[in-house]
Amino acid sequence: MFFVRTASERDLAKVSALLGETWHATYDALYGADKVAELTAKWHSVPALKARIARKNAEFVVADNGKDIGGMGFAAMSETHKKGAILHQLYVLPKFQRQGIGREMFAELETCFPDAEFMQLEVEPENRAAVAFYEAHGFVKIGETANCGDGQSGIPAIIMEKPLG
Ligand SMILES: CC(C)(COP(=O)(O)OP(=O)(O)OC[C@H]1O[C@@H](n2cnc3c(N)ncnc32)[C@H](O)[C@@H]1OP(=O)(O)O)[C@@H](O)C(=O)NCCC(=O)NCCS
C-alpha cells in the first residue's frame, strides 16, 4: 500500500533511479535510448533533484510503501505567471502503473498552491497514457512547444492546462 508524502534528501538516490527506469520505459521508443540517457543524466541526477527539493513555492512528493519509492511528482509556482502553477514531473515506475499512484500524487500536488488559478504542464503528444491521464484529470490542450523542459531540448510537447480552485 503506497502513501504519498513530501520527499526528503534521503529519497533522492531512489527517485533518480526511478526516473531513469521510467524514462527509458516511456521514451526510448520515441527518442532513442542514447538521447534518453543523456537527458536523464542531466535532469535526474541527485544534485539536480536536490535543487528542486530546495525550491520555494514548490512541492516534491513521493509514493512510498515502506520499502520502495513507487512514484514521484514535482510542481512549483510558475516564474512567469503569478497565478499559475507548473506540474514539472509525474512519474510512476512501470511495474506500479495503473494502480492509482499517479492519481493520488496528483491529488496532493493540485492542493498545494492556494494562490494559483491554473496548473499547466508539458507532455509528449505520442505519450498517449500520460495524455489520457491528464485528460481524465481535467487538463485540456492550450498550445505547443518545440523544446520541452529546458531551453534547447529539441523535444516537442503539447501544453495542457487545468483551472484550479
Ligand atoms: C502517466 C502516469 C503518471 C499515470 O500514473 P498511474 O499511477 O499509472 O495512473 P493511475 O492508476 O493513477 O490512473 C488514473 C487514471 O488516469 C487514466 N490513465 C492512466 N494510465 C492510462 C493509460 N495507460 N491509458 C489510458 N488512461 C490512463 C485513467 O483514466 C486512470 O483511471 P482508471 O485506471 O480508473 O481507468 C504513469 O502511468 C507514468 O508514470 N507513466 C510514464 C511516465 C509518464 O508518462 N509521466 C508523465 C510525463 S508528462
The ligand as a Tripos MOL2 file, in Angstrom:
@<TRIPOS>MOLECULE
LIG
   48    50     1     0     0
SMALL
NO_CHARGES

@<TRIPOS>ATOM
      1 C1          1.0520    8.8300  -16.5250 C.3       1 LIG1
      2 C2          1.2600    8.2570  -15.1120 C.3       1 LIG1
      3 C3          1.9050    9.3010  -14.2070 C.3       1 LIG1
      4 C4         -0.1240    7.8860  -14.5310 C.3       1 LIG1
      5 O1          0.0420    7.3120  -13.2380 O.3       1 LIG1
      6 P1         -0.6240    5.9100  -12.8840 P.3       1 LIG1
      7 O2         -0.4010    5.6490  -11.4460 O.co2     1 LIG1
      8 O3         -0.1350    4.8760  -13.8450 O.co2     1 LIG1
      9 O4         -2.1740    6.2050  -13.1990 O.3       1 LIG1
     10 P2         -3.4670    5.9430  -12.2860 P.3       1 LIG1
     11 O5         -3.5470    4.4810  -11.9660 O.co2     1 LIG1
     12 O6         -3.4930    6.8820  -11.1400 O.co2     1 LIG1
     13 O7         -4.6130    6.3020  -13.3560 O.3       1 LIG1
     14 C5         -5.6250    7.2550  -13.1260 C.3       1 LIG1
     15 C6         -6.4680    7.4310  -14.3890 C.3       1 LIG1
     16 O8         -5.6850    8.0130  -15.4690 O.3       1 LIG1
     17 C7         -6.0610    7.4120  -16.7290 C.3       1 LIG1
     18 N1         -4.9340    6.5810  -17.2290 N.ar      1 LIG1
     19 C8         -3.7920    6.2600  -16.5750 C.ar      1 LIG1
     20 N2         -2.9890    5.4910  -17.3430 N.ar      1 LIG1
     21 C9         -3.6380    5.3240  -18.5010 C.ar      1 LIG1
     22 C10        -3.3410    4.6030  -19.6930 C.ar      1 LIG1
     23 N3         -2.2030    3.9030  -19.8340 N.pl3     1 LIG1
     24 N4         -4.2320    4.6510  -20.7100 N.ar      1 LIG1
     25 C11        -5.3990    5.3230  -20.5830 C.ar      1 LIG1
     26 N5         -5.7530    6.0090  -19.4650 N.ar      1 LIG1
     27 C12        -4.8720    6.0160  -18.4480 C.ar      1 LIG1
     28 C13        -7.2700    6.5450  -16.4120 C.3       1 LIG1
     29 O9         -8.4100    7.3740  -16.5040 O.3       1 LIG1
     30 C14        -6.9950    6.1240  -14.9590 C.3       1 LIG1
     31 O10        -8.1520    5.7530  -14.2620 O.3       1 LIG1
     32 P3         -8.6340    4.1850  -14.3040 P.3       1 LIG1
     33 O11        -7.4170    3.3270  -14.0390 O.co2     1 LIG1
     34 O12        -9.6600    4.1410  -13.2200 O.co2     1 LIG1
     35 O13        -9.1720    3.9990  -15.6920 O.co2     1 LIG1
     36 C15         2.1260    6.9710  -15.1280 C.3       1 LIG1
     37 O14         1.4860    5.9740  -15.9210 O.3       1 LIG1
     38 C16         3.5250    7.1750  -15.6490 C.2       1 LIG1
     39 O15         4.4250    7.4890  -14.8750 O.2       1 LIG1
     40 N6          3.7520    6.9660  -16.9610 N.am      1 LIG1
     41 C17         5.0600    7.0340  -17.5570 C.3       1 LIG1
     42 C18         5.7090    8.3420  -17.3740 C.3       1 LIG1
     43 C19         4.8920    9.4980  -17.8600 C.2       1 LIG1
     44 O16         4.4380    9.4660  -18.9900 O.2       1 LIG1
     45 N7          4.7420   10.5070  -16.9980 N.am      1 LIG1
     46 C20         4.1040   11.7300  -17.3700 C.3       1 LIG1
     47 C21         5.1120   12.5870  -18.0470 C.3       1 LIG1
     48 S1          4.4500   14.0950  -18.6310 S.3       1 LIG1
@<TRIPOS>BOND
     1     1     2 1
     2     2     3 1
     3     2     4 1
     4     2    36 1
     5     4     5 1
     6     5     6 1
     7     6     7 2
     8     6     8 1
     9     6     9 1
    10     9    10 1
    11    10    11 2
    12    10    12 1
    13    10    13 1
    14    13    14 1
    15    14    15 1
    16    15    16 1
    17    15    30 1
    18    16    17 1
    19    17    18 1
    20    17    28 1
    21    18    19 ar
    22    18    27 ar
    23    19    20 ar
    24    20    21 ar
    25    21    22 ar
    26    21    27 ar
    27    22    23 1
    28    22    24 ar
    29    24    25 ar
    30    25    26 ar
    31    26    27 ar
    32    28    29 1
    33    28    30 1
    34    30    31 1
    35    31    32 1
    36    32    33 2
    37    32    34 1
    38    32    35 1
    39    36    37 1
    40    36    38 1
    41    38    39 2
    42    38    40 1
    43    40    41 1
    44    41    42 1
    45    42    43 1
    46    43    44 2
    47    43    45 1
    48    45    46 1
    49    46    47 1
    50    47    48 1
@<TRIPOS>SUBSTRUCTURE
     1 LIG1         1 GROUP 0 **** ****
